[in-house]
Amino acid sequence: MNRVAVCACKTGVIIVAFVLMDNHFHFELYSETYERCAKFIKEFTRLSGMYNTSKYGEKNTFEGLQVQILPVIGEEYLLTLLCYIIKNPTKARIAMFYKYPWSTGSLYFNETPNIAGVRTIGSMGRVEVRNLLQTRTYLPPEWRILDGVILPENYVPVQQIEQMIKTPRAFMYFLSLNKDDAIESELGSWHDMCLTDRELREIREELSMDLFNTGMLKDLSAPQRLTLARKIRGKYHCSVKQIARIVQLPFEQLCSSL
């Protein structure tokens, strides 16, 4: 979360919306140039890789990471995409978007509560800030920190976004739009998760045990396999072709059902 704030400061982009999931992330950025957006993503993945190396000893964890930067054309699409992004945890059945802490989902049309323990960067010493945030990048002294995390409302222009949406009712309208297929079609193969068939078979067995008390695919009926396919698609966003291989259902059937 702090790397998002730091990279926004370093590159000068404006964060409209984002979500950090366990196997992918989405950012909606505003900038006058494509190059700044590309620099933001490059810096975010670079710092994340350095963190993994320092904390876990894992090297090159982001090598070969699939990244695509697409233009957002028009205000309606901007708002539709914003809602698509923040709904990721809800679609994956992890949490409602407004309760998921690793995104901007709780910011819009939601009063910021007075929380005990909030500090400003300006109230902290330089060394303390560097040790906590692992950066020498200048950050505005009025930015607030809670439990070691820079609060997203510091760097997301919430009021301007709400003015664009206009009303909570309009926000609910955009949230209710089901344009996931169209957006994912535009994202194309870049949106497919990089899970191997072996990894996905292990996931299939675990989900099957949870749902049907058996990890054996041969014991599942076609409707049960379809249920399993929907669970995998919703949580891991794998390609339909890969899921068809894993649950052993016809590709054409899954295309019309997922």
C-alpha positions as semicolon CSV with decimal commas, in nm:
position;residue;x (nm);y (nm);z (nm)
1;M;0,000;0,000;0,000
2;N;0,277;0,243;0,086
3;R;0,454;0,167;-0,242
4;V;0,144;0,290;-0,426
5;A;0,168;0,624;-0,247
6;V;0,544;0,652;-0,293
7;C;0,527;0,570;-0,665
8;A;0,246;0,821;-0,718
9;C;0,467;1,090;-0,562
10;K;0,775;0,987;-0,758
11;T;0,603;0,980;-1,097
12;G;0,340;1,251;-1,063
13;V;0,046;1,035;-1,170
14;I;-0,296;1,070;-1,010
15;I;-0,448;0,753;-0,864
16;V;-0,817;0,726;-0,957
17;A;-0,869;0,370;-0,832
18;F;-0,671;0,056;-0,757
19;V;-0,697;-0,290;-0,609
20;L;-0,418;-0,520;-0,489
21;M;-0,519;-0,887;-0,509
22;D;-0,311;-1,190;-0,414
23;N;-0,229;-1,277;-0,776
24;H;-0,278;-0,955;-0,974
25;F;-0,339;-0,583;-0,940
26;H;-0,526;-0,309;-1,125
27;F;-0,456;0,064;-1,133
28;E;-0,663;0,338;-1,291
29;L;-0,426;0,629;-1,339
30;Y;-0,455;0,981;-1,474
31;S;-0,157;1,142;-1,640
32;E;-0,085;1,372;-1,931
33;T;0,151;1,114;-2,081
34;Y;0,162;0,740;-2,134
35;E;0,526;0,742;-2,024
36;R;0,440;0,847;-1,668
37;C;0,190;0,564;-1,632
38;A;0,446;0,318;-1,763
39;K;0,704;0,460;-1,522
40;F;0,461;0,421;-1,231
41;I;0,405;0,051;-1,305
42;K;0,775;-0,010;-1,362
43;E;0,866;0,158;-1,033
44;F;0,591;-0,020;-0,840
45;T;0,701;-0,363;-0,961
46;R;1,069;-0,276;-0,907
47;L;1,014;-0,175;-0,546
48;S;0,788;-0,475;-0,486
49;G;1,058;-0,706;-0,620
50;M;1,317;-0,545;-0,393
51;Y;1,083;-0,595;-0,096
52;N;1,037;-0,964;-0,176
53;T;1,411;-1,010;-0,204
54;S;1,476;-0,832;0,126
55;K;1,197;-0,998;0,327
56;Y;1,174;-1,344;0,173
57;G;1,501;-1,389;-0,014
58;E;1,310;-1,434;-0,340
59;K;1,484;-1,293;-0,644
60;N;1,331;-1,193;-0,978
61;T;0,977;-1,254;-0,850
62;F;0,836;-1,002;-1,098
63;E;1,052;-1,106;-1,392
64;G;0,831;-1,162;-1,694
65;L;0,530;-1,001;-1,524
66;Q;0,251;-0,946;-1,774
67;V;0,158;-0,578;-1,787
68;Q;-0,077;-0,393;-2,016
69;I;-0,153;-0,021;-2,016
70;L;-0,472;0,077;-2,196
71;P;-0,623;0,423;-2,260
72;V;-0,942;0,517;-2,077
73;I;-1,163;0,701;-2,324
74;G;-1,457;0,899;-2,193
75;E;-1,601;0,974;-1,851
76;E;-1,855;0,690;-1,856
77;Y;-1,589;0,430;-1,927
78;L;-1,366;0,580;-1,658
79;L;-1,641;0,530;-1,398
80;T;-1,736;0,186;-1,528
81;L;-1,374;0,077;-1,508
82;L;-1,338;0,224;-1,159
83;C;-1,627;0,008;-1,036
84;Y;-1,493;-0,299;-1,218
85;I;-1,160;-0,255;-1,039
86;I;-1,296;-0,213;-0,687
87;K;-1,542;-0,502;-0,730
88;N;-1,254;-0,752;-0,777
89;P;-1,256;-0,873;-0,411
90;T;-1,636;-0,909;-0,417
91;K;-1,628;-1,105;-0,742
92;A;-1,358;-1,330;-0,597
93;R;-1,577;-1,381;-0,288
94;I;-1,307;-1,246;-0,057
95;A;-1,487;-0,942;0,084
96;M;-1,736;-0,674;-0,009
97;F;-1,556;-0,401;-0,199
98;Y;-1,616;-0,141;0,072
99;K;-1,459;-0,365;0,338
100;Y;-1,152;-0,472;0,141
101;P;-0,858;-0,276;0,288
102;W;-0,616;-0,310;-0,005
103;S;-0,802;-0,092;-0,255
104;T;-0,986;0,237;-0,296
105;G;-1,327;0,070;-0,265
106;S;-1,409;0,224;0,073
107;L;-1,327;0,583;-0,025
108;Y;-1,613;0,698;-0,246
109;F;-1,928;0,839;-0,082
110;N;-1,811;0,722;0,257
111;E;-1,737;0,955;0,545
112;T;-1,385;0,923;0,682
113;P;-1,417;0,833;1,051
114;N;-1,201;0,987;1,321
115;I;-0,972;0,699;1,409
116;A;-0,746;0,694;1,711
117;G;-0,378;0,644;1,640
118;V;-0,361;0,843;1,316
119;R;-0,035;1,036;1,273
120;T;0,087;1,277;1,009
121;I;0,417;1,236;0,830
122;G;0,511;1,585;0,947
123;S;0,479;1,479;1,311
124;M;0,735;1,203;1,264
125;G;1,111;1,228;1,249
126;R;1,294;1,186;0,920
127;V;1,466;0,865;1,029
128;E;1,139;0,718;1,156
129;V;0,967;0,793;0,826
130;R;1,251;0,635;0,626
131;N;1,253;0,322;0,842
132;L;0,877;0,287;0,829
133;L;0,820;0,359;0,460
134;Q;1,157;0,242;0,324
135;T;1,196;0,544;0,099
136;R;1,378;0,875;0,077
137;T;1,111;1,016;-0,153
138;Y;0,956;1,343;-0,034
139;L;0,603;1,285;0,092
140;P;0,367;1,568;0,193
141;P;0,388;1,632;0,570
142;E;0,008;1,651;0,602
143;W;-0,038;1,294;0,479
144;R;-0,185;1,071;0,748
145;I;-0,062;0,726;0,852
146;L;-0,250;0,460;1,046
147;D;-0,086;0,136;1,164
148;G;0,211;0,205;0,940
149;V;0,000;0,252;0,625
150;I;-0,040;0,579;0,435
151;L;-0,416;0,627;0,408
152;P;-0,527;0,623;0,041
153;E;-0,749;0,929;0,082
154;N;-0,423;1,127;0,104
155;Y;-0,335;1,066;-0,260
156;V;-0,668;0,980;-0,427
157;P;-0,874;1,287;-0,531
158;V;-1,193;1,152;-0,375
159;Q;-1,395;1,474;-0,393
160;Q;-1,325;1,524;-0,763
161;I;-1,420;1,164;-0,839
162;E;-1,743;1,196;-0,639
163;Q;-1,826;1,516;-0,830
164;M;-1,778;1,325;-1,152
165;I;-2,006;1,044;-1,034
166;K;-2,248;1,309;-0,894
167;T;-2,455;1,108;-0,644
168;P;-2,440;0,786;-0,436
169;R;-2,733;0,663;-0,645
170;A;-2,532;0,709;-0,963
171;F;-2,242;0,528;-0,794
172;M;-2,473;0,233;-0,723
173;Y;-2,579;0,240;-1,087
174;F;-2,222;0,207;-1,212
175;L;-2,156;-0,066;-0,955
176;S;-2,458;-0,259;-1,082
177;L;-2,346;-0,252;-1,444
178;N;-2,230;-0,595;-1,554
179;K;-1,970;-0,510;-1,814
180;D;-1,703;-0,744;-1,682
181;D;-1,700;-0,955;-1,998
182;A;-1,649;-0,652;-2,221
183;I;-1,368;-0,516;-2,004
184;E;-1,196;-0,854;-1,974
185;S;-1,231;-0,903;-2,349
186;E;-1,045;-0,576;-2,401
187;L;-0,779;-0,685;-2,153
188;G;-0,757;-1,010;-2,346
189;S;-0,485;-1,261;-2,271
190;W;-0,306;-1,009;-2,051
191;H;-0,576;-1,062;-1,793
192;D;-0,523;-1,439;-1,772
193;M;-0,344;-1,538;-1,455
194;C;-0,005;-1,701;-1,480
195;L;-0,095;-2,024;-1,299
196;T;0,044;-2,349;-1,433
197;D;-0,188;-2,644;-1,494
198;R;-0,021;-2,825;-1,206
199;E;-0,091;-2,538;-0,967
200;L;-0,448;-2,512;-1,090
201;R;-0,507;-2,887;-1,045
202;E;-0,401;-2,852;-0,681
203;I;-0,641;-2,561;-0,642
204;R;-0,914;-2,767;-0,811
205;E;-0,866;-3,051;-0,565
206;E;-0,881;-2,818;-0,264
207;L;-1,196;-2,645;-0,389
208;S;-1,354;-2,979;-0,474
209;M;-1,291;-3,107;-0,124
210;D;-1,447;-2,793;0,025
211;L;-1,752;-2,807;-0,201
212;F;-1,814;-3,176;-0,258
213;N;-1,603;-3,364;0,001
214;T;-1,393;-3,527;-0,267
215;G;-1,076;-3,425;-0,446
216;M;-1,127;-3,675;-0,730
217;L;-1,248;-3,514;-1,051
218;K;-1,390;-3,844;-1,178
219;D;-1,637;-3,842;-0,888
220;L;-1,792;-3,512;-0,994
221;S;-2,094;-3,477;-1,218
222;A;-2,101;-3,229;-1,507
223;P;-2,301;-2,969;-1,306
224;Q;-2,055;-3,005;-1,017
225;R;-1,762;-2,955;-1,254
226;L;-1,932;-2,645;-1,390
227;T;-1,971;-2,510;-1,036
228;L;-1,602;-2,578;-0,978
229;A;-1,514;-2,399;-1,303
230;R;-1,710;-2,092;-1,197
231;K;-1,534;-2,086;-0,861
232;I;-1,192;-2,104;-1,028
233;R;-1,283;-1,838;-1,283
234;G;-1,421;-1,602;-1,019
235;K;-1,127;-1,632;-0,782
236;Y;-0,827;-1,676;-1,011
237;H;-0,940;-1,524;-1,344
238;C;-0,772;-1,801;-1,544
239;S;-0,852;-1,838;-1,912
240;V;-1,158;-2,039;-2,010
241;K;-0,938;-2,265;-2,221
242;Q;-0,716;-2,353;-1,924
243;I;-1,015;-2,411;-1,694
244;A;-1,171;-2,641;-1,955
245;R;-0,857;-2,855;-1,943
246;I;-0,854;-2,862;-1,563
247;V;-1,219;-2,957;-1,507
248;Q;-1,241;-3,160;-1,831
249;L;-1,548;-2,994;-1,976
250;P;-1,598;-2,886;-2,338
251;F;-1,454;-2,542;-2,409
252;E;-1,771;-2,433;-2,594
253;Q;-1,987;-2,523;-2,293
254;L;-1,773;-2,319;-2,056
255;C;-1,767;-2,019;-2,290
256;S;-2,146;-1,997;-2,270
257;S;-2,160;-2,066;-1,896
258;L;-1,882;-1,862;-1,737
